Amino acid sequence: MIPVELTINGKAVKKTVEPRLSLADFLRDHLRLTGTHTGCEHGVCGACTVEVDGQIARSCINLAVACDGAQVRSIEGFDDDPLMEKLRQAFTAEHALQCGYCTPGMLIAARDLIRRKPGADLATIRHAMSGNLCRCTGYVGILRAIQRVIGEPLPAEVAPAPKAVVAVTPSAAVPPAAAPAGRAGWTTLEQRIDLPHAPDKVWALFQDLARVAPCMPGAELVDYAGGDRARGRVTAKFGPISASFEGEASFRADPAQRIGTILGTGRDRRSATRAEGEVRYTLTPLADGKATRVVILLQFGLAGPLAQFGRTSLVQDFVSRLTVQFARNAEAALAGSTAAPKQLDTGSMLWAVVKAWLARLFGRG
Amino acid sequence: MKPAPFDYTRPADLPGALKALGGDGARALAGGQSLGPMLNLRLARPGLLVDLRRVDELRRIEQRGDALVLGAMTTHASIEDGQVPDTTRGMLRRVAADIAYRAVRTRGTMGGSLAHADPAADWVTALTALDATLTIARGGGTSTALMAGFMTGAFATALGDGAMLTAISIPSLSDRARWGYYKICRKPGEFADAIGAVVLDPARDYRRVVMGAVGGAPVVLESLAAKLPFDSTPTLTRAEIEAAAPAMDSVDRQLHVVAVERALAQAYAR
C-alpha cells in the first residue's frame, strides 16, 4: 500500500492505495465518482477519459499512484464549466447520446479538442475524436454537436490548454513463402532452416523427443514415456509479457517421405489463453545429401486475452528469431555437443504459443 | 481487467532509478501507455514498477550543436504542441501528432516507446529515418547507440537488464532537407499496418528510406535511398521499391510498398 495525495475536482484527497489500482477505479470505487465510466479497460474505447494536470488522459491505464501530486478533473468537476455547459446543450440538441455510456469521455475529449483547435473542420474533429468509441447513437450527432460549439468563440473563463514546461530484418534464412490456407481464423507461418547434416541424421534427432525438445528455447517435457503422445510446457517472454503454455501433443511420422506432423493444444493458466495448432515439418536433402533443409509449416489459433495481441507480423518475427535459436541448438546437438541448449535472449509472451507448437512439433513424427 | 499485484517506486533521480531497475522483475514505467493495457490484461506481471515521472534529467530538452537532444520522458503531446524546438522542418511534430490518440499522447513518452520497441510504433521508424543516437545509462556510466540497430526484433532492444534509455539526440535538418512520413492504419490511432519514412538532406549528403511496422525492427532500404536525387523528382518504379523490400506476403508487401511510395511522394512535394 502506498500513500497518494492529489487534487480531485478541486478538493485535496489523501488515501493509501495498492499500486495496481487504476485512476479510474480510484475515482469510482474509492471516491464514488462514478461519472467516469470504464469500458474496455485497456485504453481503446475512451469512456474513462479524464483530465490530469489540464490534459486529457485515460484513467483506466494510468495508475492512481502515478498521479500523486496531480490535479485530476473528472466529469463531475465540469458542472460549472461554461464550455462544458455549451457542449451539454449541443449534445442534447443534436441527439448526441443514447445510452450515455461513452458520453463523459466524449464530452471531456471534445472540450479538450475545442480548446486546442478552435474552429477546426469536420475532418479534423473526426480524426481527433477517433479515440472515443460509441456503440449505439453513432457518431453523426456527436460530430454535429461538437461542430456547433467549435465554431463559436471560446468562453472567456475557459483557459486555453496549458503548456507543459519543457525547456534488421529477421536474420534467419526465413523468407516466409505463401503457405496453404489453414483452418478458418488460424494463422499460418512457414519457416525454413538449413542444417549441415545428412537428412537421416536430422530425421533421427527429430524423432528423439527427449533430445530435440530441449533445442527449442523455453520448451520442457513434463511427461513423456515414449510413444506418440507427450505432455509439455513452453515458457516464452515477449517484451514485458510472459506466458507458460502447458498442454498435450500427438505426433505422426512418415519416415519414407520424411514428413512429420504434430498436433497440439495448450493453455496458459495465468492469462487463460488457449492455443491449438498443427506443425508439419518436411526434410529434404541439400548439397548431395550432406545437408538438410527443414521446412516447417505452422498453423495455429489462439483464444483468450493473449489473442488480442496476435498481430501476425509480430508472431512471424518472434518465430523467426526462435527458429534461428532452434537451428543453432539443433546443430550443436547434431554435432554431439552436450552443453545446455541456449535460450532465446529476448524480451516475453504469447508467442509462447507458437513456441509451444514448434517445440512439440519437433518432438516426434 | 485488474493488474496482478506489483510494487511501485518513484525515484527522484537517475542513480535512484538505475538502482531500482537493477532489482529482480523491475520494469520502467515511462508513461505506461503500452504497459498499462498489458498490465490490465495481466499479460505483463512485473514485480516492481519504477515510475520515471519524477526524474527531472529525463525531461531535459537541449539544442547541442547540430542536434536536438530530447530527454527520454518527453511526451508525444509536448512535441505535437510545439513545446520542443522544430529542428526537423516539422517532421517530429507531424509524427507526434498522429500517434494513437490525444489522451494517450499526453502521457506516452518518446523514450518509453523506443524501449518498448513495438514494431508498429511511430518513433522506432521515424527516428531510424532521422538517424537518431540514443544515450543509455547503466550502473557503470553512459554509452550511446545508433537508433538504427538498437531495436533487435519485436519488443526486443539492445538495452539489456538494468540499463535505461535517458536521451535521444536527433540531427537537425538543413533548409534544403526533405522528408516524408506515411502510415497506413485500419482506423486512425490504431497500430500501423505499414509505415514509410524518407529523409533526404543534401547538406549532409544524407539519404534514408525506412520501411516500418514490418513485424520486427524497421528496415533501412539502402539500395533504394542510394538512387534518390536531392534536387529532382526520382523516376522510381514500384518494382524498384518492391525489389528493395524484405520478404513478406503479398498483402503486406502491397501495404508497405504503398507506404514508402507515398512517403517518397510527400518528400518530393515539399
Interface residues (C-beta under 8 A of the other chain):
Chain A: I2 E18 P19 R20 S22 D25 T38 E41 H42 G43 V44 G46 T49 V52 Q55 I56 A57 R58 C60 I61 N62 L63 V65 A66 D68 A109 D112 L113 R116 H127 A128 S130 G131 A161 K163 A164 V166 A167 V168 T169 P170 V174 P175 P176 A178 F238 G239 P240 I241 S242 A243 R270 S271 P305 L306 Q308 F309 R311 S313 L314 Q316 D317 F318 S320 R321 T346 G347 S348 M349 L350
Chain B: M1 K2 P3 A4 P5 F6 D7 Y8 R10 R27 L29 G32 Q33 L35 G36 P37 M38 L39 N40 L41 R42 L43 A44 R45 P46 L49 D51 R53 R59 R60 I61 E62 T74 T75 A77 S78 D81 Q83 V84 A100 Y101 R102 A103 V104 T106 R107 H116 A117 D118 P119 A120 G149 T152 G153 A154 F155 A156 K187 P188 G189 F191 A213 V214 G215 G216 A217 V219 P246 A247 M248 D249 S250 D252
